[in-house]
Amino acid sequence: MVTKEYYSLAEAAEKLGKSKETLRRWDRDEKLIAVREPISDYRIYKKSEIDSLIGLFDDGIEETTNNFEKPLKQYKVLELFAGAGGLAIGLEKAGIKCVALNEIDKWACQTLRENRPNWNVLEGDIKSFNFEKYRNKVDVVTGGFPCQAFSYAGKKLGLEDARGTLFYEFARVINEVKPPICIGENVRGLLSHEKGKTLEGMISILDEVGYKVVPVEVLKAIHYKVPQKRERLILVGIRKDINIKYEYPNPYKRIYNLVDALKKGDLYDCDVPRSEGSKYPEHKKVVLDLVPPKGYWRDLPLEIQKDYMGKSFYLGGGKTGMARRIGWDEPSLTLTCSPAQKQTERCHPEETRPFTVREYARIQTFPDNWKFMGSISQQYKQIGNAVPCNLGKEVGYSIVKFLNKYYKKNQENLASISLDKVSIVSSNTPVPSTSKATSPTASISSK
Ligand SMILES: C[S@@+](CC[C@H](N)C(=O)[O-])C[C@H]1O[C@@H](n2cnc3c(N)ncnc32)[C@H](O)[C@@H]1O
């Protein structure tokens, strides 16, 4: 019996666009190992694993997705918790202008100013800024608010209950600015944080400040032209007076790999520029020297495994991110804020070293000319914290699509209001009988 958590062989084969025979062979060759159903001994596959592989084995598949959407007017964003600008670059590429960016970290602010001297970078703690002057001046407020728990006492959490957290600040700014749409981004873990209550609380707070939250989705960066298995939870709020559907960007079929990030190809028109980078300490280097591309700690001789992993060796879980060497023909694992850190080594495929700063930036799809300020560790941190620019761009298109629909609707309302005026002004004069006037009190929601 195939449970809810598993696909049958046929289902897994269909999901991956391969034949059942190919999957049986991959199982024998240990390329994609099946689980055995206890009673029948049939091959079954963990759904989460298969879903994360969808598209990875596509070769030469014709791309039918295109999320591009041309803005009908110059839309403007206020970007909170802006970091080194990963999301802001993506939104800019989608045609959305940054009106202001807030960030507390001085090195990240220097990065933003160095690359975009015209951007209005508001440096400092978000708590010390009032954003009311942006009311009616921006179309979207975005922000990757760092997640902090807030106590969940009642059934419906109110804004005041979250006071002191950065989510409170995010909601406060939205309340001050009242944009048509707001977008928060966070890690997948927010879904299960405090058994889902944290997220539930956030949704009810946005409701309180006048926003209906679209069903939350976790987007996989690999489906949005990013050569990295990173995931971001997206929280979209639509101002309650607006009855327009928001649609998440469609996933692309083509998956980009490390080779696409670091070598000349479809993502970049030259090989990755040389740059500084950190190094592994000698004891780590001698161990990682033994790991093949796409391999990890399990590929080490048993004694070295035990010695290197210490207590973790005896703990459960695959720990597939430990002592990991990335292969050219796979996307990188999620980059962290410090590349040599234990438990999350992502070693270069051919050399035994972490990725350099510019390699890191490419895996996050930053442009090569985007400079990072501060020490090397500050630079890694800014890059590791970012929303991959290409994911930001696709989310940007989805915002533009929404705002275009909103803009068109408002234009239509305006047109019908001016028709009304014509009919009122001319009520004492002969009126063309075809005048399509609606209620003269019709109003547009423009806030
Ligand atoms: C996940 S990062 C955002 C990354 C950014 N969206 C990007 O794509 O590059 C969160 C940022 O929030 C900033 N931050 C944390 N506390 C803050 C505060 N009190 N006020 C303003 N920014 C803050 C951090 O310095 C960090 O850069």
The ligand as an SDF file (V2000), in Angstrom:
LIG
                    3D

 27 29  0  0  0  0  0  0  0  0999 V2000
   17.4860   37.8730    5.4410 C   0  0  0  0  0  0  0  0  0  0  0  0
   18.3540   39.3680    5.4370 S   0  0  0  0  0  0  0  0  0  0  0  0
   17.5930   40.1880    4.0830 C   0  0  0  0  0  0  0  0  0  0  0  0
   18.2220   39.9070    2.7690 C   0  0  0  0  0  0  0  0  0  0  0  0
   17.7530   40.7950    1.6550 C   0  0  0  0  0  0  0  0  0  0  0  0
   16.3260   40.7640    1.4780 N   0  0  0  0  0  0  0  0  0  0  0  0
   18.4370   40.3940    0.3590 C   0  0  0  0  0  0  0  0  0  0  0  0
   17.7710   39.8690   -0.5170 O   0  0  0  0  0  0  0  0  0  0  0  0
   19.6560   40.5940    0.2340 O   0  0  0  0  0  0  0  0  0  0  0  0
   17.6940   40.2520    6.8050 C   0  0  0  0  0  0  0  0  0  0  0  0
   18.3120   41.6000    7.0260 C   0  0  0  0  0  0  0  0  0  0  0  0
   17.6240   42.2720    8.0900 O   0  0  0  0  0  0  0  0  0  0  0  0
   18.5500   43.1430    8.6940 C   0  0  0  0  0  0  0  0  0  0  0  0
   18.0300   43.5630   10.0080 N   0  0  0  0  0  0  0  0  0  0  0  0
   18.0040   42.8480   11.1630 C   0  0  0  0  0  0  0  0  0  0  0  0
   17.4870   43.5680   12.1570 N   0  0  0  0  0  0  0  0  0  0  0  0
   17.1470   44.7680   11.6460 C   0  0  0  0  0  0  0  0  0  0  0  0
   16.5720   45.9480   12.1950 C   0  0  0  0  0  0  0  0  0  0  0  0
   16.2310   46.0180   13.4870 N   0  0  0  0  0  0  0  0  0  0  0  0
   16.3680   47.0080   11.3960 N   0  0  0  0  0  0  0  0  0  0  0  0
   16.7210   46.9520   10.0810 C   0  0  0  0  0  0  0  0  0  0  0  0
   17.2930   45.8700    9.5040 N   0  0  0  0  0  0  0  0  0  0  0  0
   17.4990   44.7830   10.2750 C   0  0  0  0  0  0  0  0  0  0  0  0
   19.8130   42.2880    8.7770 C   0  0  0  0  0  0  0  0  0  0  0  0
   20.9760   43.0990    8.9560 O   0  0  0  0  0  0  0  0  0  0  0  0
   19.7750   41.5430    7.4500 C   0  0  0  0  0  0  0  0  0  0  0  0
   20.5620   42.1890    6.4800 O   0  0  0  0  0  0  0  0  0  0  0  0
  1  2  1  0
  2  3  1  0
  2 10  1  0
  3  4  1  0
  4  5  1  0
  5  6  1  0
  5  7  1  0
  7  8  2  0
  7  9  1  0
 10 11  1  0
 11 12  1  0
 11 26  1  0
 12 13  1  0
 13 14  1  0
 13 24  1  0
 14 15  1  0
 14 23  1  0
 15 16  2  0
 16 17  1  0
 17 18  1  0
 17 23  2  0
 18 19  1  0
 18 20  2  0
 20 21  1  0
 21 22  2  0
 22 23  1  0
 24 25  1  0
 24 26  1  0
 26 27  1  0
M  CHG  2   2   1   9  -1
M  END
$$$$
